[in-house]
Amino acid sequence: MHNRDRPANHLAVTANVKRVALVSTGGTIEKTYDPLSGVLANQVSVLDIMLASLDLRHLEIERVALMNKDSLDMDPADHALIAATAQALARDHDGVVVVHGTDRLAVSGEATLALGVPPTPIVFTGAMRPYELRTTDALQNLTEALLAVQLLAPGVYVVMHGQALAFPGVYKDRDHWTFARA
């Protein structure tokens, strides 16, 4: 595209681009159906498919594929790696979104905050139902997280189901299939 073909506000648009790191760790949001075994499992990431369906012209997203695990299979070393990675990325980006399994998301969120308040927002998100299911909450939660990371003050949060909750004291409310504060 030549400069003469660009909209007049092109410079203003590119000046407002936010640099966001998107860290994938696995979890339900990324589970896919394996017809041979008949189960949902963390085998391939569907995040790129989800991102391709969104209009993200004001975001420059750096994808970081950290791991691809169900959060129930994570150990303390995994939570420490997630926390350290998110904190390091927060120093070089306008925000960080961590896609994480919901069962142990709060453990990683607390571990991240234990390293100190980051210089930019770190937002954890996930899904109660995989992206591949017709009644998924995955795309909504990812979209909300990508918006929230641009608007929230520095800190560590979980963003899902139309709410942003700051750590500490966030937990998975299994009765209502969402997150809440203690």
N, C-alpha and C positions, 0 to 999 in steps of 0.2 A: 504494500500500500504506500503510495507516495504521500508526502506531507500535504499536498493540495487536496488529497482525497479523504484526509482524516477530518473528523468532526472538530469544530472550533475548540471544544472543551477537552481535547485529547490530552494536553499537558496537565490539566487539572485532574483528570481521571488517573493518569499514571502516577502522579504525585501522591495520590491517596491510597495506593496499593499497600496492603498489609502483608507482611511476611509471616506465615504461620507454619509451624512444624506440626505434622500429623503423624503421631507415633502409633503404630499398630502392634497390639500384643495378642490378638486373638479374641476369644470369647464368643458368645452367642451371636453377636452382630455379624461375625464373619463365618459362621458355620454354614457348610453346604451339605446337600443331601448326597450320600453315596449309595447309588442303587444296588451295588453288589452286596453291601453289608446291611442296607436298609436303615442306616442311622445318619443323624446329622453329626458332622465332625469338623474340626479345624484342619482343613487340608489345603485350601487355596484362599487367598484374600479376595474379597469382593469389593473392597473399598474403592478401587479404581473404577469399577462399574458404577458405583454409587456417585462418586465425584463427577464422572462424565455426564451424569444426568442433571447436574446442577449448574446454574449460571454463576460462576465465581470470578467474574471479571475484575473485581477489586481485591482479589486474594492471590498471592503467590504462595503455593503450597509446596513444602518440601516433605516428601513421604519418607518416613523412617520405619522400616520393617524390623522391629526389635525382636519379636518372637511371635509364634502362632500357637498359643496354648489356651485351653479351657482354664479359666482362673482357678477352678478347684484343683488343678494340677500344679499351680504355682507354689513355690517354696519361698522362704525368707530371702534367699539370694535373688530370686526373680523380682520380688517387690523392691528390693534395694536397687537393682539394676534399672527398673522402671523409674524410680524416684530420682536417681542420679542422672539418668538420661534426660528426663523432663526438665530438671533444674539446669542442666548444661545447655540445653536447647533454648531455654527461656532467656539466657544471656545474649543470644544472637538473633532472636526473632521477636516479633511484636506479640506473639502468643504461641501457646502449645496446646494442641488437642491430643489427648491420649485415648485411643479406642481400646476398651478393656472389658473383660467379662464381668458381669454384675455381681457374681457371688463373692468375689474377693476384691472388688473395686475399692471399697472403703479402706482396705488394708494398704493398698498402694497409695491412695490419696493421703492417708495419715502419714505414711513413710515419706512422701514427698514434702509435706508441710514440716515434718520433723527436721528437714534439712534447712529450713528457714523460709521466710516469705520470698518468693521469686520476684525478679524485677518486672516481669510481665505476667499476665494471667496464665495459669495452667488449668485446663478444663478436662476432666475425665468424663467420658460418655460410653454408652454401650447400648444393648438392647435386651429386652426380655424375650423377644421372639426374633429368630434369624431373618436376615434380609430376604432370603429366598421364599419365605412364607408370605401368602397373600395378605395376612393381617399383621404384618410386621410394624414395629415402632422404630426400626433401624434408621431409615432415611430421615424421619422427623428428628430423631435425636442427634444424628450427625449434623443436620442442617442447623438445628438450634445451637449446638456446640460451636460450629464455625461462626455463627453470628455473635454468640456470647463472648467468645475469646477476643473479639474486637471491641466489646463494650465494657467488660468488667474491669475493675481495678486489679492491680497485682495481688495475687493470692492463689489458692488452690481450691477448686470447685468441682462439683459434679453437676452436669447439666443434662437433664432428661425430662421428658413429659411436661414441657412448658415451665420448668422451674430451674433456678440456679441456686444451689446450696453450697455455702462456704464450709470448708473443713476448719476446725475439727468438729467432731460430733455427728458426722453424717453416717447413716446406716441404711442397709437395704431393708425396706418394709415389705416383707414377703406376703403379708396379708393383702396389700393393695398393689403389688407388682410395680413398685416405684421406689424412690429414695426419700428419706425424711431426716430431720435433725433431731438429735436426742434432747 
